[in-house]
Amino acid sequence: IAPTRPDPPLVWTGGANAGLLQTSGNTDVNSLRLDADVTARARANRYTLGADLNRAEDTGRETARNWTVSGNYDRFVNRRLYVNGNTIFTNDPFRDLDLRTALGAALGYQVLDTPITQLSVEGGLGWVNENFELAADDSYTALREGAKLDVLLVTDRLTLFHQHDAYIGVTGDDNLFVKMKNGVRLGLLAGLVTTLQLDLDYDRSPSPGRRNTDRAFALTFGYRF
């Protein structure tokens, strides 16, 4: 009888970055970006937290201010299949968005889990509540789908990554939002990295007078562990 492989011990990974940000859409400025993420894996449980903050001033006048905080909990049923809980909080006054809250529950599958490539996909149900500063508040039930991909092109040096979460409304009119991150990360020395990243936030039914797509292009420097 083959011996049972023990569950892995607690493992922490993550990092933090800061750098220049160029945006287009509802905000068109050069500004400072801060972001951080951390993942803890303990046996069958995986916890992930992420946050980013963008702020800018132009001749003493605030021209950009937004933040997003997200969290994920994965409970692995077996080596590949897991149950997922997801939440995303977003604030952006320039989009008239006081707070958008998205809560989701899904089944996930770890399609690939190798030293070179990691790919996971998720699908389930969700709920979205949008509190606007001027427009009428809105909430809706949604289908949720998401994916995360990391590809290591050069050992310990160059990594391509993609992550998105989509909440597709099944109640109300034209309800849909997608948050997406795409980028490439280059390892420098002793955990130091530089990251080139494009973020996208799409809302099919934004507040009146606002655009439905915001993009953020950032070049950051940071540290990963």
Contacts in CASP RR format, 6 or more apart in sequence:
PFRMAT RR
TARGET T0000
AUTHOR 0000-0000-0000
METHOD contacts of the structure
MODEL  1
IAPTRPDPPLVWTGGANAGLLQTSGNTDVNSLRLDADVTARARANRYTLG
ADLNRAEDTGRETARNWTVSGNYDRFVNRRLYVNGNTIFTNDPFRDLDLR
TALGAALGYQVLDTPITQLSVEGGLGWVNENFELAADDSYTALREGAKLD
VLLVTDRLTLFHQHDAYIGVTGDDNLFVKMKNGVRLGLLAGLVTTLQLDL
DYDRSPSPGRRNTDRAFALTFGYRF
7 43 0 8 1.000
7 44 0 8 1.000
8 41 0 8 1.000
8 43 0 8 1.000
9 42 0 8 1.000
10 40 0 8 1.000
10 41 0 8 1.000
10 42 0 8 1.000
11 40 0 8 1.000
11 41 0 8 1.000
11 42 0 8 1.000
12 38 0 8 1.000
12 39 0 8 1.000
12 40 0 8 1.000
12 225 0 8 1.000
13 38 0 8 1.000
13 39 0 8 1.000
13 224 0 8 1.000
13 225 0 8 1.000
14 36 0 8 1.000
14 37 0 8 1.000
14 38 0 8 1.000
14 39 0 8 1.000
14 224 0 8 1.000
14 225 0 8 1.000
15 36 0 8 1.000
15 37 0 8 1.000
15 38 0 8 1.000
15 222 0 8 1.000
15 223 0 8 1.000
15 224 0 8 1.000
15 225 0 8 1.000
16 34 0 8 1.000
16 35 0 8 1.000
16 36 0 8 1.000
16 222 0 8 1.000
16 223 0 8 1.000
17 33 0 8 1.000
17 34 0 8 1.000
17 35 0 8 1.000
17 36 0 8 1.000
17 193 0 8 1.000
17 195 0 8 1.000
17 220 0 8 1.000
17 221 0 8 1.000
17 222 0 8 1.000
18 32 0 8 1.000
18 33 0 8 1.000
18 34 0 8 1.000
18 220 0 8 1.000
18 221 0 8 1.000
18 222 0 8 1.000
19 32 0 8 1.000
19 33 0 8 1.000
19 34 0 8 1.000
19 218 0 8 1.000
19 219 0 8 1.000
19 220 0 8 1.000
19 221 0 8 1.000
20 30 0 8 1.000
20 31 0 8 1.000
20 32 0 8 1.000
20 33 0 8 1.000
20 218 0 8 1.000
20 219 0 8 1.000
20 220 0 8 1.000
21 30 0 8 1.000
21 31 0 8 1.000
21 32 0 8 1.000
21 33 0 8 1.000
21 54 0 8 1.000
21 56 0 8 1.000
21 216 0 8 1.000
21 217 0 8 1.000
21 218 0 8 1.000
22 30 0 8 1.000
22 216 0 8 1.000
22 217 0 8 1.000
22 218 0 8 1.000
23 29 0 8 1.000
23 31 0 8 1.000
23 54 0 8 1.000
23 64 0 8 1.000
23 214 0 8 1.000
23 215 0 8 1.000
23 216 0 8 1.000
23 217 0 8 1.000
24 214 0 8 1.000
24 215 0 8 1.000
24 217 0 8 1.000
25 211 0 8 1.000
25 213 0 8 1.000
25 214 0 8 1.000
25 215 0 8 1.000
26 92 0 8 1.000
26 94 0 8 1.000
26 95 0 8 1.000
26 210 0 8 1.000
26 211 0 8 1.000
26 214 0 8 1.000
27 54 0 8 1.000
27 56 0 8 1.000
27 63 0 8 1.000
27 64 0 8 1.000
27 66 0 8 1.000
27 94 0 8 1.000
27 214 0 8 1.000
29 56 0 8 1.000
29 58 0 8 1.000
29 63 0 8 1.000
29 64 0 8 1.000
30 56 0 8 1.000
31 54 0 8 1.000
31 55 0 8 1.000
31 56 0 8 1.000
31 63 0 8 1.000
31 64 0 8 1.000
32 54 0 8 1.000
32 55 0 8 1.000
32 56 0 8 1.000
33 52 0 8 1.000
33 53 0 8 1.000
33 54 0 8 1.000
33 216 0 8 1.000
33 218 0 8 1.000
33 220 0 8 1.000
34 52 0 8 1.000
34 53 0 8 1.000
34 54 0 8 1.000
35 50 0 8 1.000
35 51 0 8 1.000
35 52 0 8 1.000
35 53 0 8 1.000
35 220 0 8 1.000
36 50 0 8 1.000
36 51 0 8 1.000
36 52 0 8 1.000
37 48 0 8 1.000
37 49 0 8 1.000
37 50 0 8 1.000
37 51 0 8 1.000
38 48 0 8 1.000
38 49 0 8 1.000
38 50 0 8 1.000
39 46 0 8 1.000
39 47 0 8 1.000
39 48 0 8 1.000
39 49 0 8 1.000
40 46 0 8 1.000
40 47 0 8 1.000
40 48 0 8 1.000
41 47 0 8 1.000
44 75 0 8 1.000
44 76 0 8 1.000
44 77 0 8 1.000
45 73 0 8 1.000
45 74 0 8 1.000
45 75 0 8 1.000
45 76 0 8 1.000
46 72 0 8 1.000
46 73 0 8 1.000
46 74 0 8 1.000
46 75 0 8 1.000
46 76 0 8 1.000
46 82 0 8 1.000
47 72 0 8 1.000
47 73 0 8 1.000
47 74 0 8 1.000
48 70 0 8 1.000
48 71 0 8 1.000
48 72 0 8 1.000
48 73 0 8 1.000
48 74 0 8 1.000
49 69 0 8 1.000
49 70 0 8 1.000
49 71 0 8 1.000
49 72 0 8 1.000
50 69 0 8 1.000
50 70 0 8 1.000
50 71 0 8 1.000
51 67 0 8 1.000
51 68 0 8 1.000
51 69 0 8 1.000
51 70 0 8 1.000
52 67 0 8 1.000
52 68 0 8 1.000
52 199 0 8 1.000
53 66 0 8 1.000
53 67 0 8 1.000
54 64 0 8 1.000
54 65 0 8 1.000
54 66 0 8 1.000
54 67 0 8 1.000
54 216 0 8 1.000
55 62 0 8 1.000
55 64 0 8 1.000
55 65 0 8 1.000
56 62 0 8 1.000
56 63 0 8 1.000
56 64 0 8 1.000
56 65 0 8 1.000
57 63 0 8 1.000
64 94 0 8 1.000
65 92 0 8 1.000
65 93 0 8 1.000
65 94 0 8 1.000
66 90 0 8 1.000
66 91 0 8 1.000
66 92 0 8 1.000
66 93 0 8 1.000
66 94 0 8 1.000
66 95 0 8 1.000
67 90 0 8 1.000
67 91 0 8 1.000
68 88 0 8 1.000
68 89 0 8 1.000
68 90 0 8 1.000
68 91 0 8 1.000
68 179 0 8 1.000
69 88 0 8 1.000
69 89 0 8 1.000
70 86 0 8 1.000
70 87 0 8 1.000
70 88 0 8 1.000
70 89 0 8 1.000
70 165 0 8 1.000
71 86 0 8 1.000
71 87 0 8 1.000
71 88 0 8 1.000
72 84 0 8 1.000
72 85 0 8 1.000
72 86 0 8 1.000
72 87 0 8 1.000
73 84 0 8 1.000
73 85 0 8 1.000
74 82 0 8 1.000
74 83 0 8 1.000
74 84 0 8 1.000
74 85 0 8 1.000
74 108 0 8 1.000
75 82 0 8 1.000
75 83 0 8 1.000
75 84 0 8 1.000
76 82 0 8 1.000
76 110 0 8 1.000
77 83 0 8 1.000
79 110 0 8 1.000
79 113 0 8 1.000
80 109 0 8 1.000
80 110 0 8 1.000
80 111 0 8 1.000
80 113 0 8 1.000
81 107 0 8 1.000
81 108 0 8 1.000
81 109 0 8 1.000
81 110 0 8 1.000
82 107 0 8 1.000
82 108 0 8 1.000
82 109 0 8 1.000
82 110 0 8 1.000
83 105 0 8 1.000
83 106 0 8 1.000
83 107 0 8 1.000
83 108 0 8 1.000
84 104 0 8 1.000
84 105 0 8 1.000
84 106 0 8 1.000
84 107 0 8 1.000
84 108 0 8 1.000
84 122 0 8 1.000
85 104 0 8 1.000
85 105 0 8 1.000
85 106 0 8 1.000
86 102 0 8 1.000
86 103 0 8 1.000
86 104 0 8 1.000
86 105 0 8 1.000
86 106 0 8 1.000
86 122 0 8 1.000
86 144 0 8 1.000
86 165 0 8 1.000
87 101 0 8 1.000
87 102 0 8 1.000
87 103 0 8 1.000
87 104 0 8 1.000
88 100 0 8 1.000
88 101 0 8 1.000
88 102 0 8 1.000
88 165 0 8 1.000
88 179 0 8 1.000
89 99 0 8 1.000
89 100 0 8 1.000
89 101 0 8 1.000
89 102 0 8 1.000
90 97 0 8 1.000
90 99 0 8 1.000
90 100 0 8 1.000
90 179 0 8 1.000
90 201 0 8 1.000
91 97 0 8 1.000
91 98 0 8 1.000
91 99 0 8 1.000
91 100 0 8 1.000
92 214 0 8 1.000
93 133 0 8 1.000
95 203 0 8 1.000
95 206 0 8 1.000
95 207 0 8 1.000
95 210 0 8 1.000
95 214 0 8 1.000
96 132 0 8 1.000
96 133 0 8 1.000
96 134 0 8 1.000
96 135 0 8 1.000
96 206 0 8 1.000
96 207 0 8 1.000
96 210 0 8 1.000
97 130 0 8 1.000
97 131 0 8 1.000
97 132 0 8 1.000
97 133 0 8 1.000
97 207 0 8 1.000
98 131 0 8 1.000
98 132 0 8 1.000
98 133 0 8 1.000
99 130 0 8 1.000
99 131 0 8 1.000
100 128 0 8 1.000
100 129 0 8 1.000
100 130 0 8 1.000
100 131 0 8 1.000
100 177 0 8 1.000
101 128 0 8 1.000
101 129 0 8 1.000
101 130 0 8 1.000
101 131 0 8 1.000
102 126 0 8 1.000
102 127 0 8 1.000
102 128 0 8 1.000
102 129 0 8 1.000
102 142 0 8 1.000
102 165 0 8 1.000
102 167 0 8 1.000
102 177 0 8 1.000
103 126 0 8 1.000
103 127 0 8 1.000
103 128 0 8 1.000
104 124 0 8 1.000
104 125 0 8 1.000
104 126 0 8 1.000
104 127 0 8 1.000
104 144 0 8 1.000
104 167 0 8 1.000
105 124 0 8 1.000
105 125 0 8 1.000
105 126 0 8 1.000
105 144 0 8 1.000
106 122 0 8 1.000
106 123 0 8 1.000
106 124 0 8 1.000
106 125 0 8 1.000
106 144 0 8 1.000
106 145 0 8 1.000
106 146 0 8 1.000
107 122 0 8 1.000
107 123 0 8 1.000
107 124 0 8 1.000
108 120 0 8 1.000
108 121 0 8 1.000
108 122 0 8 1.000
108 123 0 8 1.000
109 120 0 8 1.000
109 121 0 8 1.000
109 122 0 8 1.000
110 118 0 8 1.000
110 119 0 8 1.000
110 120 0 8 1.000
111 119 0 8 1.000
111 120 0 8 1.000
111 121 0 8 1.000
112 118 0 8 1.000
112 119 0 8 1.000
115 152 0 8 1.000
116 151 0 8 1.000
116 152 0 8 1.000
117 149 0 8 1.000
117 150 0 8 1.000
117 151 0 8 1.000
117 152 0 8 1.000
118 148 0 8 1.000
118 149 0 8 1.000
118 150 0 8 1.000
119 147 0 8 1.000
119 148 0 8 1.000
119 149 0 8 1.000
119 150 0 8 1.000
120 147 0 8 1.000
120 148 0 8 1.000
121 145 0 8 1.000
121 146 0 8 1.000
121 147 0 8 1.000
122 144 0 8 1.000
122 145 0 8 1.000
122 146 0 8 1.000
122 147 0 8 1.000
123 143 0 8 1.000
123 144 0 8 1.000
123 145 0 8 1.000
123 146 0 8 1.000
124 143 0 8 1.000
124 144 0 8 1.000
124 145 0 8 1.000
125 141 0 8 1.000
125 142 0 8 1.000
125 143 0 8 1.000
125 144 0 8 1.000
126 141 0 8 1.000
126 142 0 8 1.000
126 143 0 8 1.000
126 144 0 8 1.000
126 167 0 8 1.000
127 139 0 8 1.000
127 140 0 8 1.000
127 141 0 8 1.000
127 142 0 8 1.000
128 139 0 8 1.000
128 140 0 8 1.000
128 142 0 8 1.000
128 167 0 8 1.000
128 169 0 8 1.000
128 175 0 8 1.000
128 177 0 8 1.000
129 137 0 8 1.000
129 138 0 8 1.000
129 139 0 8 1.000
130 137 0 8 1.000
130 138 0 8 1.000
130 139 0 8 1.000
131 137 0 8 1.000
132 138 0 8 1.000
132 207 0 8 1.000
134 207 0 8 1.000
135 207 0 8 1.000
135 208 0 8 1.000
138 175 0 8 1.000
138 205 0 8 1.000
140 169 0 8 1.000
140 170 0 8 1.000
140 171 0 8 1.000
140 172 0 8 1.000
140 175 0 8 1.000
141 169 0 8 1.000
141 170 0 8 1.000
141 171 0 8 1.000
142 167 0 8 1.000
142 168 0 8 1.000
142 169 0 8 1.000
142 170 0 8 1.000
142 175 0 8 1.000
142 176 0 8 1.000
143 167 0 8 1.000
143 168 0 8 1.000
143 169 0 8 1.000
143 170 0 8 1.000
144 165 0 8 1.000
144 166 0 8 1.000
144 167 0 8 1.000
144 168 0 8 1.000
145 165 0 8 1.000
145 166 0 8 1.000
145 168 0 8 1.000
146 164 0 8 1.000
146 165 0 8 1.000
146 166 0 8 1.000
147 162 0 8 1.000
147 163 0 8 1.000
147 164 0 8 1.000
148 161 0 8 1.000
148 162 0 8 1.000
148 163 0 8 1.000
149 160 0 8 1.000
149 161 0 8 1.000
149 162 0 8 1.000
149 163 0 8 1.000
150 159 0 8 1.000
150 160 0 8 1.000
150 161 0 8 1.000
151 159 0 8 1.000
151 160 0 8 1.000
151 161 0 8 1.000
152 158 0 8 1.000
152 159 0 8 1.000
153 159 0 8 1.000
153 160 0 8 1.000
156 187 0 8 1.000
157 186 0 8 1.000
157 187 0 8 1.000
158 184 0 8 1.000
158 185 0 8 1.000
158 186 0 8 1.000
158 187 0 8 1.000
159 184 0 8 1.000
159 185 0 8 1.000
160 183 0 8 1.000
160 184 0 8 1.000
161 181 0 8 1.000
161 182 0 8 1.000
161 183 0 8 1.000
161 184 0 8 1.000
161 185 0 8 1.000
162 180 0 8 1.000
162 181 0 8 1.000
162 182 0 8 1.000
162 183 0 8 1.000
163 180 0 8 1.000
163 181 0 8 1.000
164 178 0 8 1.000
164 179 0 8 1.000
164 180 0 8 1.000
164 181 0 8 1.000
165 178 0 8 1.000
165 179 0 8 1.000
165 180 0 8 1.000
166 176 0 8 1.000
166 177 0 8 1.000
166 178 0 8 1.000
167 176 0 8 1.000
167 177 0 8 1.000
167 178 0 8 1.000
168 175 0 8 1.000
168 176 0 8 1.000
169 175 0 8 1.000
169 176 0 8 1.000
173 205 0 8 1.000
174 204 0 8 1.000
174 205 0 8 1.000
175 204 0 8 1.000
175 205 0 8 1.000
176 202 0 8 1.000
176 203 0 8 1.000
176 204 0 8 1.000
176 205 0 8 1.000
177 201 0 8 1.000
177 202 0 8 1.000
177 203 0 8 1.000
177 204 0 8 1.000
178 200 0 8 1.000
178 201 0 8 1.000
178 202 0 8 1.000
179 199 0 8 1.000
179 200 0 8 1.000
179 201 0 8 1.000
180 199 0 8 1.000
180 200 0 8 1.000
180 201 0 8 1.000
180 202 0 8 1.000
181 197 0 8 1.000
181 198 0 8 1.000
181 199 0 8 1.000
181 200 0 8 1.000
182 197 0 8 1.000
182 198 0 8 1.000
182 199 0 8 1.000
182 200 0 8 1.000
183 195 0 8 1.000
183 196 0 8 1.000
183 197 0 8 1.000
183 198 0 8 1.000
184 195 0 8 1.000
184 196 0 8 1.000
184 197 0 8 1.000
185 193 0 8 1.000
185 194 0 8 1.000
185 195 0 8 1.000
185 196 0 8 1.000
185 224 0 8 1.000
186 193 0 8 1.000
186 194 0 8 1.000
186 195 0 8 1.000
187 193 0 8 1.000
187 194 0 8 1.000
187 224 0 8 1.000
188 194 0 8 1.000
191 223 0 8 1.000
191 224 0 8 1.000
191 225 0 8 1.000
192 221 0 8 1.000
192 222 0 8 1.000
192 223 0 8 1.000
193 221 0 8 1.000
193 222 0 8 1.000
193 223 0 8 1.000
193 224 0 8 1.000
194 219 0 8 1.000
194 220 0 8 1.000
194 221 0 8 1.000
194 222 0 8 1.000
195 218 0 8 1.000
195 219 0 8 1.000
195 220 0 8 1.000
195 221 0 8 1.000
195 222 0 8 1.000
196 218 0 8 1.000
196 219 0 8 1.000
197 217 0 8 1.000
197 218 0 8 1.000
197 219 0 8 1.000
197 220 0 8 1.000
198 215 0 8 1.000
198 216 0 8 1.000
198 217 0 8 1.000
198 218 0 8 1.000
199 215 0 8 1.000
199 216 0 8 1.000
199 217 0 8 1.000
199 218 0 8 1.000
200 213 0 8 1.000
200 214 0 8 1.000
200 215 0 8 1.000
200 216 0 8 1.000
201 213 0 8 1.000
201 214 0 8 1.000
202 212 0 8 1.000
202 213 0 8 1.000
202 214 0 8 1.000
203 212 0 8 1.000
203 213 0 8 1.000
204 212 0 8 1.000
205 212 0 8 1.000
206 212 0 8 1.000
END
